[in-house]
Amino acid sequence: MNLYIVEDSILIQNRLIRFVEEVPGMHVLGVASDMGSAYQALIGNDADALILDIQLADGNGLQLLKNIKQSKPGIKVVVLTNHATEDNRVHALRAGADGFLDKSTDFALLQEYLLRWQQPNSNHQVN
C-alpha cells in the first residue's frame, strides 16, 4: 500500500516515516509540509492512503482533505493532529476522513488503521 504524509513538523515527519516503514506492505511515497505541494503531489501519484495534519503553515488541512477526496475519492485518509477537538473531529469525518487521531494519545492506533486498510474490501472506519 502506498502512503503519503502531510505534516509540517520535521520531527513528526521522521517519526511517521519510521513508524510506517515498520508496517509490512506499507511504502511511503512522499512527504509534504504544506497544502500546495501536498495537493500537487497527491494528484500526481498513486497514493492509496494519506496521513494528514490539520494545522499546516499555509492553511487548514481539512480544506486539503476536501479537495483530495473530491479528486481521489478512494484514497484512505487518517487525520493525525494535536488539535483533536470534537469540532475538528466532526469536520474531518464530514470532509471524508476515514479516521481521526490525537497525536499525543492515539499515535499507536495508526498502525491499526494501516493494517486494516491493507485488507481487501476494507471500507469501514476504525473508530
N, C-alpha and C positions, 0 to 999 in steps of 0.2 A: 504494500500500500504506500502510495506516495503522499507525503505530507509537507505542508508549507507552514512556516511560523511567522506571525506578525507580532512583534514585541519590540518596544523601544529601549528596554534595558539590556545592555550587552551581557551583564551577569546572568540575567534570566534567560536570554537567548542561548548562551553557552550551556546553562543547566538543562534547558529543554532539549537541545541537540543531543547531549549526553544521555538524557533520560529516554528520549525517543529511539535512539540508536540501540538501546538495550532491549527494545521490544522486538521479538522475532518478526520478520516480514515487513518492518517499517523502514522507510527510506526518507530522509529529509531532503526535499528538492531544493529548498532555499529558505532564506530568512530576509525579512524586511522590517525596517523600524518606523516606516511612515506609510500613510494611506496611499499616496500617489504611486510610489514604486511597488507597493504590495498589490494594488489593483492591476497594474500593467503586467506584473509577473504572473499573477494568478490567471489572468485571461489568456496568457500565452503559454501556460504549461498544463500538464495533465495531473494536477494535484487531485487526490481523492479526498483529502482531509485538510483541515486548517485549524491551527491553534491561534486564537485571536485575543489580543489585549484590547481593552476598551479605551483607555487613556493613551493616545498617541500624540506626538509632538504637533502634528498638523491636523488634528481633529479627533472626532469620536469614532471609535472602531465599530460602533453599531451602524453607522452610515455605510461603512465599508461592507459590513455584513449584509445589509440590504442589497447593495449593488452586486456583490458577488453571488448571492442567492438568486438574483434575477438573471444574471448571466450564466451561472452554472448551478442550477437548482439541485443537482445530485451530489454536490460536494458536502461532506460532513464537516460541521463546524462546532468546536467547543470554545466558549469564551472563558478565558483564564485571566482573572483580574484581582487587583487589590481593592477595587470599588464594588464589592459584592453586596450591594444593597438589594432589597426586594424589588425596588423600582427598576434598577438596571437588569435584574434577572428577568422580570416580566417583559421589558422592552427587547431584550436579547432573544428570548424564546419567540416572541411575536415576530421578530425580524427574520426568524428562520434558524436560530442556533439549535443545534442538536443536544447541547449541554451547556451548563454554566457552572464554573468552579471558582472558588475563592483561592487565590494564590497562597494565602497564609495558612489555610486549614485543609484544603482539598487537593493539594498538588499530587498526592499519591493516587488519587482516584483517576487521574489522567490515563494511566495505564489501562484501567478497566474500560474506558471509552475506546481506546485504540484497539485493544484486543477484540472487543465486541464488534467494532466496525469492520474488522477483517473477516468476520463470519459471513458466509453467504446469506443474502436476504435479510440483512440486519437493517431494519427500518425504524427502530424504536430508540427512545432516549434512555440513558442510563438512570437519570434521576427522576 
